[in-house]
Amino acid sequence: MSVKTKWILRKNKSSHLNASEYEQLKKQMMQDLKLASRTAEILINRGMTSVAETYRYLNPALDDLHDPFLFDDMDKVVARITKAKDANEKICLYGDYDADGTTGVSILLNFLKSNGFNVSYFIPNRLVTGYGLHIDPLQGLINEGIGLLITVDNGISANEQIDFCNQHNLDVIVTDHHECHGTLPAAFGIINPKLPGSSYPYKELCGAGVAFKLVQALSTQLKVTFDIQNAIECVALATVADLVPLQNENRSLVSMGLDYLNTNPKNPGIRALIEVSELTQLKAWHFGFVLGPKINAAGRLGEAHHIVDLLTETDSVKLIELAQFLSDENRKRQDLESTILEAALAQVESQELNKDDIIIVVGENWHSGVIGIVASRIQERYYRPVIVISVDDGIGKASCRSVEGFNIFEALQSCGEYFSSYGGHDQAAGFSIKAENIGSMIEKIKNYGESVGVKKHLIKKIPYDAIIEAAEVTWELFNTCSHFEPCGLGNPGVQFVINKPDIVSMGTMGKESNHLRLSLRNDIRAVGFGFGGFYSVHPELAVNGYQGVALLCRLDVNEYRGNKTLQLLIKDIRHNPIWDLETAKFLVKAIVRSEHPKTEVDLIAADINLRELRLLRETIKRVYILLKKSGGSGVSIQSEKNAVLSPFHWLMACEILREAGLIAYGLKEGLIFSEIIETREKKDIQNTKLMIKLEKMISE
């Protein structure tokens, strides 16, 4: 089942500029910043409103970072931590087990240890303790004589647990970045950019980013220097791995972190991880899809403390061993994920769950540490909200992933009475449930989806930055795209639409022929991973010279044996329905027979651009001449020779010529057989009923 997609031109807040303002800003950017025209256009479309703002975007620097003392509680938090140092009070850092939490703990731990603090850390086991603060480990820390607890990437909703700490004279400082719901916990201090009314200017820091801001403030207060490069390298990795937007302060941190790691890396643990991953030049993508998964794998499998060891250790031999261990753990995670995904997809296909608006799969004893990734994989394949439930000893644990526009957390709220616990946000959530309640929950959540119109959100919107000609695919344009790095969530890679790529050949590659390869006339190669099926369902394309194919793609580099060549990375591909003979026949039939054909046309080809149906008098005249030259023999409307016109335009022109009394025609196996009707009467093609109806439909 193919995913329905809709291509959307990326526009941002600067779309309010009128034409004159737009051109003036573009001209200023090109002149003052020495930018190419296309670069300036994309920057404006992405939200740049001034030359100064654009300069900061293109040149991220330490000066872009906000003052950490803008956090409301930062002064008193720094004072409390300083007091703990003076008294040699025991401090414990209580982190989350994912890449964000463990990296944040490492940043704080490195700084506090190097400045003489009496500090330890605790990372809960995902498979035993679960996320966040829990009474049992807290009691253990109290028994150890811990006097100050600092949370990292958790704690903002731990009201009960923090009350417990207060009752036992354990001060708690919360550093977190998650949303604040309801009453805030009674912590000594809270550092969270999302606190209601917070004066901190940027709200989207990750947990490690918040920990970094605390270290910045402490170093200022204590008047000590700290290894800011080491810390930024860690924050950069966590920021991408935790899927927070690469905008504002986050983008500056990631950009600087990448620069450091690609020139003279400081953190020995990240260096070791890069080495075992056999990477040379890092991009943000590697944080998210190569290094990040290795770090997250340890947490998923209950070994998160190894991440802190990796990021704080200095012994090179131990570091390589740790990095290799994390790499091995990631392979275990991948094997687990693959096994569970295979079982889940088999269930989807055998039970035809992909026809449901919300896909829900249930398995026995699936590893709870990887079902979130499995849910993401299923969502990517079918573009549906997905719930994956693993039942173990009568209790189901679930991970949910949604699609843009459908709030999965609100969907869970609609049947909250069935859950033992649940939480999350609009795009990802999770819950625990007794096995006997699963059936009732499934029915209710599907009813909820229907009631709020989930079906309208099942078309995947793919943004693009500009429509270009195939001839524009050059190294110059590739260099234009590099201005937008680092790319990721909130700052995606630049994407283009090429409506008429000059394709020379098309085929598939891969063991299962599931990837697409194209060659364009200007020696540009294009690859589309997962798009091999497009070739198999359009065997006629080679015959008509690949007419009607449109690409949504990114510019990429293919390196082979030291040679670098430019290539297109296909993100989506479509065949204009007017070039498909069967679809063209249905379209023409609808327009001829219906009084108001637009609704029928939309049903036949939902994404069609009506302007592409326009028929010019010159086109109709060309069809008439070609038919007359054929002398009644069949004319192939799909051959490369005649493919300057789409099947739709051929057939529509024939219908108009028939209405005008100029021809009689029939269609058989892609061939038009016609008879010219001789007449001395002058025919006004423009004013035929069909031509008027077509133009009216296009203009509405």
C-alpha positions, -999 to 999 in steps of 0.1 A, spaced: 0 0 0 16 32 -11 16 63 11 -4 93 -3 17 124 -5 12 161 -11 40 184 -21 39 218 -5 61 248 -11 79 258 21 68 292 33 74 309 67 66 340 85 82 362 59 55 352 34 38 384 46 63 405 26 48 421 -5 66 416 -38 86 449 -35 98 441 1 107 406 -9 128 417 -38 145 445 -17 154 420 10 167 395 -16 188 422 -32 203 432 1 212 396 10 228 391 -23 248 423 -21 257 424 16 263 387 22 275 377 -13 247 351 -17 234 336 -49 199 345 -60 185 310 -52 201 310 -17 185 343 -8 151 331 -21 152 300 1 164 319 31 135 343 29 110 316 23 123 299 54 117 329 76 147 353 74 134 389 77 166 409 78 203 408 67 214 407 103 192 377 112 205 360 80 241 366 90 235 350 124 219 320 107 248 315 83 275 321 109 266 304 142 289 314 170 293 314 208 280 350 209 246 336 198 241 317 231 217 333 256 226 344 291 220 314 314 209 338 342 178 346 322 163 313 337 141 324 366 156 303 393 192 302 381 206 326 407 193 307 437 201 273 421 237 284 415 239 297 451 226 264 465 251 243 444 279 266 455 269 261 491 270 223 487 306 227 475 317 248 504 301 222 528 315 192 509 278 181 508 271 150 487 254 158 454 237 132 432 228 138 395 196 118 387 194 115 349 173 98 323 185 67 305 184 81 269 211 99 250 198 133 261 197 125 299 229 105 300 248 132 280 235 159 303 246 140 333 281 137 318 284 174 311 275 183 347 295 155 362 326 165 342 323 201 354 315 194 391 342 167 395 369 189 379 360 217 403 361 198 436 324 189 442 315 158 461 293 144 433 279 110 421 252 101 396 223 77 392 207 65 360 175 44 364 173 11 346 146 14 319 136 -22 322 134 -23 360 128 12 374 114 30 344 115 67 335 119 95 360 121 97 398 110 67 419 107 63 457 129 32 461 161 46 445 154 79 462 153 62 495 186 45 487 202 79 479 188 93 512 203 64 531 237 72 514 236 107 529 229 126 497 220 162 506 213 177 471 197 160 442 199 175 407 177 160 381 187 160 344 161 156 317 133 146 341 115 157 373 91 184 361 61 162 368 75 143 398 54 161 424 49 131 447 85 120 446 99 155 453 75 159 482 90 126 495 125 141 492 115 173 510 101 152 539 135 136 542 155 169 540 168 162 505 168 193 484 159 188 448 169 210 419 150 201 387 167 206 353 143 195 326 129 206 292 96 187 291 62 204 291 48 216 324 14 203 331 -7 213 362 9 221 395 47 224 395 67 202 419 78 218 452 115 217 442 142 240 457 146 254 422 135 246 386 155 253 355 132 246 325 128 270 295 92 258 293 81 270 327 50 292 324 61 328 322 98 319 318 119 348 307 144 326 290 142 336 253 144 301 237 121 273 247 133 242 228 166 233 244 171 195 251 178 182 286 216 182 280 212 218 267 196 228 300 224 211 319 249 230 297 233 263 306 236 254 343 273 247 338 277 280 321 261 298 350 281 279 376 314 286 358 305 323 358 296 324 395 326 304 406 349 324 382 364 292 368 369 282 332 355 250 319 361 229 288 333 245 267 343 227 235 340 193 252 306 203 266 294 217 233 304 185 215 282 165 239 253 190 237 254 188 199 251 150 199 222 151 224 204 179 207 201 159 174 195 126 191 166 140 212 148 154 181 145 190 193 144 217 166 177 228 150 168 264 154 181 294 173 205 284 201 202 246 193 214 252 157 243 273 170 253 245 195 251 218 169 269 238 142 298 245 166 299 210 179 302 196 144 330 221 136 349 211 167 345 173 160 354 177 123 386 197 131 401 190 165 377 169 186 380 172 224 357 146 240 376 113 239 345 92 243 328 107 212 361 104 193 362 67 202 325 63 191 334 80 158 363 57 153 344 24 158 317 38 136 343 43 108 332 79 102 354 106 87 334 138 81 304 143 105 271 158 96 241 163 119 226 132 103 253 110 118 243 122 153 208 111 147 213 79 128 248 65 136 261 78 169 228 85 186 214 50 182 245 35 196 241 56 227 204 51 230 208 13 226 225 10 260 195 27 277 170 6 258 187 -25 270 193 -14 306 230 -4 303 227 34 303 255 40 329 280 29 302 272 61 283 282 83 312 314 62 315 321 68 278 316 106 279 336 111 311 364 85 309 399 95 296 417 61 293 420 55 255 420 17 258 389 17 281 372 42 257 376 20 227 362 -10 247 332 11 258 326 24 223 328 -11 209 304 -23 236 279 3 227 282 -6 191 276 -42 199 246 -33 221 232 -14 191 235 -44 170 216 -64 196 190 -37 196 188 -38 158 184 -76 158 156 -73 184 140 -45 165 142 -65 132 126 -96 147 98 -77 163 92 -55 133 90 -85 111 63 -101 134 44 -68 136 44 -62 98 32 -98 93 3 -91 116 -5 -59 98 -5 -76 64 -23 -108 74 -50 -89 92 -51 -60 67 -46 -36 96 -31 -11 70 -66 -4 59 -74 9 94 -70 47 100 -51 38 132 -28 7 131 -27 -12 164 -6 -44 167 -3 -66 198 24 -91 205 35 -114 233 67 -106 252 81 -81 227 110 -62 242 96 -29 256 129 -11 249 124 -13 211 87 -12 205 89 26 201 113 22 172 90 -5 157 61 19 160 81 45 141 90 21 113 54 11 108 43 47 108 69 55 82 58 26 60 20 32 61 18 69 73 -9 60 99 -9 66 137 5 35 152 2 18 185 25 -12 193 15 -32 225 37 -58 241 18 -81 266 38 -98 293 22 -116 323 -12 -100 317 1 -64 314 5 -46 281 31 -19 276 27 3 245 45 29 224 25 52 201 36 73 171 14 96 152 11 117 120 11 154 116 -23 169 126 -35 140 148 -27 143 186 -21 108 199 -19 120 235 -55 134 232 -65 102 216 -52 83 247 -70 107 270 -103 97 253 -100 62 267 -78 70 298 -101 48 320 -85 17 305 -49 26 313 -29 19 344 -7 48 334 -1 69 303 17 100 291 34 117 261 27 145 237 10 150 203 33 129 182 46 102 206 32 86 237 30 54 257 8 36 282 4 5 304 -28 -15 303 -42 -47 317 -45 -73 289 -83 -77 294 -88 -40 286 -70 -39 253 -100 -49 231 -122 -22 246 -94 4 243 -89 -4 207 -125 0 198 -128 33 217 -96 49 203 -107 40 167 -140 56 174 -122 86 187 -101 88 155 -132 86 133 -150 113 154 -121 138 150 -115 130 113 -82 113 115 -86 102 78 -79 138 66 -44 136 82 -33 105 64 -18 123 34 19 129 41 29 165 34 64 168 19 78 204 18 101 217 -9 120 249 -12 118 256 -49 109 243 -84 140 240 -105 150 229 -140 171 198 -145 198 220 -159 202 238 -126 215 207 -109 251 218 -106 279 220 -80 270 257 -75 235 247 -64 249 220 -41 271 247 -25 239 268 -20 223 239 -1 254 236 22 246 271 36 216 255 55 236 229 74 234 216 100 200 202 90 175 182 109 141 187 127 130 223 124 157 231 98 154 203 72 177 198 42 169 218 11 145 200 -12 136 208 -48 109 197 -73 120 190 -108 88 187 -129 105 176 -162 137 158 -155 154 147 -188 155 110 -180 176 88 -202 171 55 -183 154 40 -153 158 8 -134 160 -8 -100 189 -19 -78 193 -38 -46 189 -75 -38 151 -72 -38 150 -45 -66 134 -22 -41 155 9 -49 151 31 -79 180 44 -101 177 71 -128 202 86 -153 195 121 -165 208 135 -198 232 159 -181 252 130 -166 234 133 -133 225 101 -115 195 99 -92 187 72 -66 155 66 -47 157 43 -17 125 23 -13 110 36 -46 117 5 -68 80 -2 -70 75 29 -90 94 14 -119 75 -19 -118 41 -3 -119 49 20 -148 64 -2 -176 51 22 -202 75 50 -192 104 38 -213 82 38 -244 71 75 -241 106 88 -230 97 90 -193 73 118 -199 52 130 -169 77 120 -142 83 146 -115 109 143 -87 111 158 -52 147 155 -43 178 167 -25 213 173 -40 238 147 -27 274 136 -34 283 101 -44 319 92 -36 335 61 -52 372 53 -51 380 89 -43 359 104 -71 330 126 -61 300 130 -84 268 150 -80 236 130 -76 200 135 -67 186 118 -37 149 111 -45 126 118 -15 94 113 -35 84 106 -71 52 108 -90 38 103 -124 15 130 -136 -19 113 -141 -24 131 -174 4 109 -188 -12 76 -177 -34 64 -205 -60 47 -183 -63 77 -160 -64 101 -190 -93 81 -204 -112 84 -171 -105 122 -169 -116 129 -204 -148 108 -199 -156 127 -167 -152 161 -184 -172 151 -215 -201 136 -196 -205 156 -164 -221 191 -163 -198 200 -134 -168 177 -137 -144 192 -111 -155 169 -83 -151 138 -104 -117 149 -117 -106 154 -80 -117 119 -72 -99 104 -101 -66 123 -95 -67 140 -61 -34 159 -65 -38 170 -100 -30 206 -109 -60 217 -130 -39 242 -149 -20 212 -165 -53 202 -182 -55 235 -202 -57 229 -239 -45 255 -264 -59 260 -299 -24 254 -313 -23 220 -295 -56 209 -310 -44 221 -345 -13 200 -341 -33 168 -332 -55 175 -362 -25 177 -386 -9 145 -371 -42 126 -376 -46 139 -411 -11 128 -420 -17 93 -407 -42 87 -434 -65 67 -411 -38 44 -398 -34 41 -361 -14 68 -343 3 57 -310 -2 84 -284 23 68 -261 53 64 -284 83 86 -278 78 102 -312 44 115 -302 51 120 -265 53 158 -267 16 156 -259 2 137 -229 -25 110 -235 -50 134 -218 -42 162 -243 -44 138 -272 -78 124 -262 -92 158 -251 -82 173 -284 -99 144 -303 -131 150 -284 -131 187 -292 -124 180 -328 -152 154 -329 -176 180 -313 -166 205 -339 -174 180 -366 -139 177 -379 -131 141 -372 -145 107 -362 -122 86 -341 -117 55 -320 -91 43 -295 -77 7 -295 -47 -5 -275 -32 29 -273 -37 37 -310 -60 64 -323 -78 55 -355 -94 85 -372 -114 97 -402 -111 133 -413 -145 148 -421 -141 173 -450 -160 205 -447 -160 240 -462 -175 255 -431 -152 274 -407 -151 258 -373 -146 279 -341 -128 254 -318 -124 279 -290 -162 282 -286 -171 245 -286 -191 235 -255 -163 212 -244 -136 238 -247 -157 263 -227 -165 237 -200 -128 227 -197 -116 263 -194 -144 271 -168 -133 241 -147 -97 252 -148 -105 288 -139 -129 281 -110 
